[in-house]
Amino acid sequence: MALSISELELLLEDTESDLVERKESLSDKDKICQAICAFANDLPNHCRPGVIFVGADDIECPSGLAITDQLLQTLSAIRSDGNILPLPAMTVRKVPLRGVEVAVVEVAPSSSPPVRYRGRIWIRVGPRRAVASADEERRLAEKRRTHDLPFDARPVSEASLDDLDLNLFVRTYLPTALPADVLAENERSVEQRLTALRFLTADGIPTVAGVLVLGLKPTWFVPGAYVQFLRIDGTKLTDPIKDQKRWDGPLPDVLRQLDELLALHISTAIDIVSGPLERQTPDYPLAALQQIVRNALMHRSYEHTNAPTRVTWYRDRVEFLNPGGPYGNVSPENFGQPGITDYRNPTIAEAMRALGYVQRFGVGLPLVRQFLARNNNPPAQFRVDSTHVAVTVTSRE
């Protein structure tokens, strides 16, 4: 629930509170992001939102900054640009305080700390920000409310550290997820890093995300955690099968192999334009297919289902079928609309961002439409209900 005007005015006047940060402008956006991260971590355990006043100075006075729509949009975009992970729960609004408008950013405590900004865990230490120590990381991990956690952050009680590919974690995942200087610190063990990234619980039990991203055999614990690919020599599912594959390994391997397979099955027509010039036109834009299958793995339901993500490639179209309907703020009615997104699997989303398979959250479907239009493919067709999402991409005519 948003704070009232009177509550905000009291916070603006309180120079000692560790729930308040004031910024005269957006000139140092980096520090605003650090503050959002620190409030989301809520190390003092206030269980209350932290507030950032943009357009107020350190003597509690509004600075007269023009609170434009562009400024509010810039602040709102911080949530989904992929630099603060897991995504913070925050609101941005324009509020009149002392007769002058200021921008107010309210940040709720995360149920799945630690939260990182560009790989670093920021916390509040009294009225200032600081990077968390190893002990503070441990305390944040212990704060997680297991019963409130999304499915991918819950413990897999029958799994152990031996079920994770630690070499993959150390050699492939960590260098992409954390800055080099953070990695250079040798005070944190592999187990501590796994815990901080939500792949282990504070008790050392692998989470669902840990099993899916790093598991030696994810389907032992999550039976539907695989991708099934069929290449059909025809236009009906009953026509002969030309090729079939199944991937059920750790997520980085599955994503890499899917990229290779999609590129392999795309056909390219060569047109002679004039003289020695030629134009190569694929029947499908690779980037569009990649976006669809990555969205599928990020947003699918892994809970209460044994169904895989399916990719079926016909002569005239490619169909993607995903278990799990829309989640959270997304419904069948608003599915695919710009700016409307939610995350069933926030730790999986964070891992895909770290691995480089997501550049910015919330733009997957708009990019699919853009890539298809540029290649002169018909628009993608979506079938959405409470149990699945299906996407059909038709070959370029």
N, C-alpha and C positions, 0 to 999 in steps of 0.2 A: 504494500500500500504506500502511495507516494506521501512524502512528508508535507505537512500543511505550511502555509506562508509563515505563521507564527513560529513553528518549529525551525524552519529554515533561517528566519531572522535571528533566533537564539543561537543557532550553530554558527552563523556568520560572525557574531560578536564574540564567540568563545575562542580565544587564541591558544588555549591550552589543550583543546580536544584533539585526540588522535583519530577522530572521525571526520575531520575537515581538512581540505586543501583549497587554497585560493590561488588563482592565476589571473593576472591582469589581461592576458590575451592568449591567442593560440601560437605565439611566437616560439614557445618551447613545447611542441606537441609530445616530444619524447617523455618529458617529465609528467605530463598528464597521463600518458599510457602507463608509466611506472606507478602512478598513484592509483589508477584503476586496478592494476594487478595487486597492489598492496591491500586495498580495501576488499577485494575479492578473497584474498587469503585470510583476512580477519584473524591474525595471530592472537590478538588480545581476547578473542572470543566474545566480542560484544553482542554478536548475533543481531546486529542492526546495520542498516546500510551506511556506507561512507559517502560523503558528499564532496564534490569538487565544484567550486564556484568559479566559473570563467567569466571575467569581467569584474573581479573584485581584487583589491590589493591586500597586503599583509596588515593593514591597520583597519581592516573590516569595512572598508568603504568601496561602494561600486565605482569602477573606474571610468564609466561612461562609454565603454566599448559598445559598438553597434552590434546588436545580437541579430544577425541576418539569418535567413533560411540557409544560406550556404555554410555559415558557421555551425549551425545546428546539424546539418547534414554531415559535415566533416567530423564532428564529435560522434554522431551516431555510427558512422562508418568504421570507427575504431573497433567496435564489437566484432565485426565479421571480416576484418582484413587479414586474419590469420596470424597476427603477431602476438596476441594474448590468447593463451590456450591452457585449459579448456575455455571455450567462449564464455565471457563474463555475462552475468545477468545485470543489465543496467538500463536506465531510462535517461533520456535527454529532453529537457524542456526549457522554455523561456519563462522566467518568473519575474514579476515586478517586486523589488525589494528596496525600501527607502525611497520610493518614487522613481527608481531607475531599473531598467531591465537588465538581468544577468542570465547567463546560461547555467543551468543546474544539472549536473550529472550525478545520479544516485546509483551506487554500486552495491548490489546485495552480496552477502557472504556466499562463497561457493560451497556446495555440498560435496565437492570432489577436489579439495586442495591436495598438493600445492598447485597454484596457478602461476604460469610463467609468462613473462614478456620478453620475447626474443631470446628464449632459453634461460633467462634468469628469474629467480623467485624473489619478488620484492615484497617487503613487509613494512608495517608501521612500527617504529620504535619511538614512542611518544609522539611529538609533533613532526618528526622527520621520517623520511624513507630510508631503507637500507636493504642490502642483499642478504637473504637468509643464510645463516650458517648451517652446517650439517645437522646440528642438534635441532635447530628451528625447523629444518625440512622434516625431520622425524616427527616433531610435534604436530606439524601441519598434516602429515600423512595419518597420524592417529586421530585427527579430528573428523575424518570422513564418516559420514552417517550411512552405514551399509544399507539400512532399510530404505533410504531415500535415493540410493545410487541408480543410475541407468544400468541396464543389463550388462553392457560391456565393461563396466567397472566393478562388477560383483565378483566375489571369489569363486573359484572352481575348486571345491573342497577336495576332490579326488586327485587333483594335479599337484605336482611338486616342481621344484626348481629344475630337476633333471629332465622335465618334459619341455623345457625351453631351450632354444638354440642360442646359447650365450655368445658364441662366436659371431653369429649374425648380428646380435645386439651390439657387441663391442665394435666390430669392424664396419658394419653397414649402417646401423640405425643411429648410434650415438653421434658420429661425426656429422650427420645431417640434422639432428635434433637440437644439438647444443653448440654454442660458440666455442671456438678453439681454446680460448683462455679459461672458460669454465671447465672444459675437459681436462685441461692441464693441471687443475687442482687434484691432488692425489689423496685428499682426506676422505673421499667418498668411495665406498666399495661398490662393486657391481650390483649387489643386492640393494644397496641404498639408492642407486640410480634407477633401478627397475621400480622400486617403490615410489620414488618421486615422479616417475613418468606414468604411474598408475598401471604398470604391468604386474606388480606384486602388491598384495595388501600389506599393512603394517605388521601383520603376523607372518609374512613370508609366503603367503599362498598366492599362486598365479591367479590373475583376474581373467575374465573372458577375453578382454582385449589382449592381454599377455599371451594367451593361448592362440588367438587368431593371428596376431602379428608375428610372434616368435616361436610358436609351437612346432615341435618336430612332427607332430601328427594332430592337427587341430580337430579332425573329425572324430577322434577318440572321445572328445569332450563336448563338442558342438557338432552333432551329426550332419546338419545341413550346410556346414561351412565349406562348400566347394562350388566350383563353376563347371557346368556341363555344356560342352560345345558340340553342335551337330552341323555338318554341311550336307544339305539335301540336294540331290540331283533332280530338281523339279520344283513345283510350287506347292506341293501338299506334303504333310508330315509323313504320309504313307509311301511317298516316293523313295527310291533307293538312297542310301546314305553313302556319300563320297568320303567323308572324313568325320571322325569323332574324337574328342579329347575330354579329359577330366583333370582338374587341378584342385588339390586339397592340401597344399603345403602352406608354409608361412606367407602372409600377405605380400611382402616385397617380392617373393618369387612368383606368386600368382599374377601380380600386376605386370611384372616384366614379361612373363610368358604370354599373357593376353595381348600386350602391345605387339609382340612379335607375330602372333597368330593373326591378329586383325590385319596387319600390314601384308602378310603373306597371301590372304584370301581376297584382297582388293584387286580388281582388274583395271588396267589402265589402257585407254584407247589413245592411239597416236594419230593426230590429224595433221596433214601437210597444209600449212597455211599459205605460204608463197615461197617459191624458190626452195632454198635449203632449210627454211624454217619449219619447225614442227611444234605442235601443241599437244601436251600429254594431259588427258582428262581422266581421273579415276571415276569408277562407277559409284563410289562412296568416298566422302572426305574422311580420312583416317582420324582427324582430330574430333569429329562429331561422334564417331563410334567409341573412341576412347572416353570421351566425356560421359556417354551414356553408361558404359560398363563400370566406370569408376564411381559414378553416382549410385549405381546399383549396389556395389559392394559397401559403400559408405552408409547408405540409408536403409538397406534391407533389414528385416527382422531376423535375428539369429535365435530368438526365444520361441519356445512352443512350436517349432516346426523342424521337420527333417528335410525340407525341400531345398534344393540348390538354387543358385542363380543360373538361369538358362539363357544361352545364346544359340539361336537357330537361324542358320544362313541358307535361304532359298535362292533360286535363280533370280528372282525379281525383288527380293526384300530381305532384310535382316530383322529378326524379332528378338527382343530382350524381355524376359519374364522374371519378376523379382518377388519373393515372398515378403508379405508385409505391406499394408496400405499406408496412406499418409499418416504422419505422426505430429502430435503437438498442435502447433498453430496452423499446420497445413491440412487442408480438407480436399475431398474430390472436387468441390466447387472452385476453390482458389488455387488448385494445383498448377504449378508452373508460372504463376503470376510474379512479376519482378518484385523483389524485396520481401516475399513471404517464404520463410524457410524455418526449419527446426531440425534438431539433431537427435535421432534415436540413439545413435552410437557416438557420443562426443569424443571418446578416447580414440576410436577408429578414425574419426575425422581428423583428429590431431596427428595421428600417425601418418596418414596419407599426405597431410600438409608437410610434415617433417621430411617425408621421403620424396617430395617434389611432385606428387601426382595431383595436388590441388594448389593453385596459385592464390585463389581468392574464394572465399565462401559465398554461396548464394547466387553464383552466376553460371552454373553448369548448364541449365536448360536454355537460357538466353544464348549462350555460346553455341549450343547444338543448333538452334534455329539459324544463327548467323552463318555457321560453317556450311550447313545444307543449302542455304540460299545462294551463297557464293559459288557453290559447285553445281547449281541448277538442279538440285534434287527437290522433289516435293517435300512439303513440311512433314515433320515427324508426327505420327499419330499416337495418342496416349489413351490407354484404357486404365482407369483408376477405380478401385473399389476398396472395401475395408480389409481385404485379404491379400491383395497383390497390386502391383503396378506393371503394366505391359507397355512397351514402346516398339513401334514398327517404323523402320526407315526403309523407304522405297528407293530402288536403284534409279540413277540418273537416266532420264529419257534421251 
